[in-house]
């Protein structure tokens, strides 16, 4: 069944007159480097967006290696590379550049000019990392508190038991992962909703963080919770099949105007 679906997908792509590619390099759960290759094209049934392949890489992951893997995938599936008109990537050095990057190497192999884009979701995620120093200090303290509870196995078990004992709506805290776009907002929201439980637990362990009682610090903290959750909402709106560039731009412009008042 899987082979049949793939065969129909490739046949559909072969009939398209033009193609847009989205290329992303990532690591699997076993640290296997792979390139995700999405194709957007116009079919007889309307616009389609399909995951063509997960391309495993071994050794180096230079722009040349990724470009060769993409070209080989297209050739193996009988897809003409000259049908490519757009390429979207993240801002990694191996992806963008004048001479030895993925987009520039593929451009040399295509018989016409192509348009290249920096993924709008990746741009939004990069912008979301920029906060004033005083706000970053708030995040650093929260990470420190979470690590003080979760890094020690005994404290972690005791905190989970404590949450269960008081019938808390949550069973644990989230750890912050800088790689994941939505991590900061989710971590801050969970911390805010569990703040009273966290303060009680820290007091029992004689761990003193006076900032948790300061109105000024709490104002900054709540501002950051609201801001990061709004950014998460925007990030999710930019994702999904059938999302056009115009619709994504509209979401960003709308967010900017609302954020000014927020």
N, C-alpha and C positions, 0 to 999 in steps of 0.2 A: 504493500500500500504506500509506504514511504517513497519507494523508488518511483512508483507511478505518479505520485503527486509532484515529485521533483522533475520528472520528465515533462509533465504538462506545464509546469512553471517555466522551465527552460525554453520550451517551444513557444510559449507566449512571449517571452522576452526576445527571442530571435526575430519575431515578426514586428517588433516595435521599430519605429523609424529613428527614435532618439532615446537616450538613456541618461539618467542622473544617478551618480554613485555617492553613497555615504560610506566612508572608510574609517574604521576605528580599531586601534590596537589595544588589547587588554590582556589580563592574565586570568586563567581559570582557577578553580579552587585548589588545584594541584600545582599552581605556579607555571602552568603551561601557557606559553605566549601564543596568542592567536589574533588573527585579523578578522573583524566582523565586516562583511560586505553586504550592504543594502543596495537594492536597485529600485528606482522609481521610474515608471514608464507609462505610456498611454496605450491601453489595450482596446480591443473592440468593445469591452464592457465598461470602459471608462478608466480613469487613472488608478494605477496600482502601485503598491509599495511592498516589496518582498525581501525577506532575508535570503540571499542567494547562497552564501556559504560562511562557515566558520573555518578560516584557513589557519591550520597549525603552523607555527614557525619554530625552527630549531637554530641554536647558535645566536648570531647577531640579529638585531632588528633595525638595521639601518633603513633609510628611505629606499635604497636600491632593493633590499630584500623584500620589503613590503610591496613595492611597485611590481617586482617580478612575480610575486605570489598572486597579485590581483590579475596581472596580464595572463598568467598561466591558467587561472580559474576561468577567465573569459574564453580563452582559446580552447580549453578542454570541453567547454559547453557549447562551442560553435557560435559564440557571440562576438560580433565584429566590434573591435575596440574603437573604431572610427565613429560609432554611433553615440559615443559619450559626448555630452555637451556641458554637463555640470559635474563638479566634484566637491563634496563637502567633507571636511575633516575637523579634528580638534586642532588646538594650537601647538601641538608637540613639535619639537625641532625636526624630528624624522618625517613629519608630514608636510611642513611648509618650508619654502625656501626657493632660492633662485636656481641652484645648480643640482644639488645631490639629494633633493627631497622627493617625496612620493609624487606630489602634484607636478613638479617641474619635469621629472623623469617620464611620467605618463604623457605630459604635453608634447614632449619630443617624439613620442611614438604615434601620436594622433595627427592626422593630416589637416587639421583645422584648429582654430583658437577655441579654447574651452574656458568656461567661467569657474573660478574656484571660490569657495566660501569657508569661513570659519564658523563652525556649528553654533547656532544661536543659543542652544541650551548650554553649551560649554562656556560661551561668553557670559551668560547669566550667572553660571556657577562661579566663574572667576570674579565677577563684580561683587557677588555675594560675600566674598572673603574679605572685602575691604571695609573695615570699620575703624572709627577713631580709636586712638590708643586707650582712652579711658574705658571704652566699651569692651575692647579686647581684654583688658584686665579683669573684667567681670567674667568673661568666658574662661579665662585661665584659672580663676578661683573655683569656678564650678567644676572644671575638669579635675582640679586638685582634690576637691571634696569627693567627687565620684570615685576617683582612683583610691582614695584613702579607705573607702568602704568596699570596693569591689576587688582591689588588688590583694587584699588579705583574705585567704580562704575562710578563716574563722569569722571575721567581720561580715563577709558576704553571706555566709550561712545564717548568722544571727540576724542580719538585716532582713533577709527573706522570711525567716521565722517570725520576726517582729511584724512585718507587713501582713502576714497571714493571720497572726494573732489578733490584730486590730481590724481585720476584714477590710484592708485597703483595696481600692479599685485596681491597684497594680501589684505585681509580684516582684518587680525588680526595677533597677535603673538602666538606662542605656549608656553604653560607652561611645565616646565621640570617635568617628572615623573620618579623617580629613578627605579621603578619596571619594566618599559618597556625598553627592550633592545635597541630599536632604538631611544628612546626619545632624548638623548643628541645630537646626530647628526642632527636630524630634527630641534630641537630648535636652534642650532647654525647656521645651514644653513639658516633658515628663518630670524634669526637676522641679518646675514651677508647681505642677499639680501634686507633687509629693513633698513639697517644702516643709509642711508642718511635721510630717513623719521623719524627714531627714533631720530636722532640728532636734526633735525628741531623742532620736537615736544617738546623735553626736553628743548631746548633753549627758546621756547615760555613759558614754565612753570617755567623758571629760575631754572631748576634742572641741577646742574653742575657735569659733569663727564669728567674731563680733559683727562682721559686715552683714550677716544674715538678719540682723536686727536694726540695721541703719536704714532710715527712710530713703536717703539719697542713693544708697547702693541698690536698694530694692526698686527704685524708680528706673535706674539704668538697666537693671536686670529685666524688669517687665517690658521695658521698651525693646530690649533685644529679643525677648521671647516673641513679642508681636511682630517685629520686623522680620525675623527669620521665618516665621510661619507664613507671612505674606509672600516672602521670596519662594518658599516651598510651593505655595499655591500657584505662583507664576510658573515655576519650573514644571509642574505637572501639566499645566495648560499648554505648554509648548511641546509636550510629548503626544504620541499617539498617531495611529495611521490616519491618512487623509488630511492631516494638518498642512495647510498651504503656507507658503512664505508670507503671503499677505495677512493671513489670520494670525500668525505668530508675531509679526510686526505690530499688528493692531493690539495684541495682548500686552506687548512691551510698552507701547505708547500710552495705553490706558493705565498700566501700572505706574508709569512715571508721573502721570497727572494726579492719580489718586494718592501716590506716595508723598507728593508735595504737601497735600493737605493733611495726610496722616502724620 
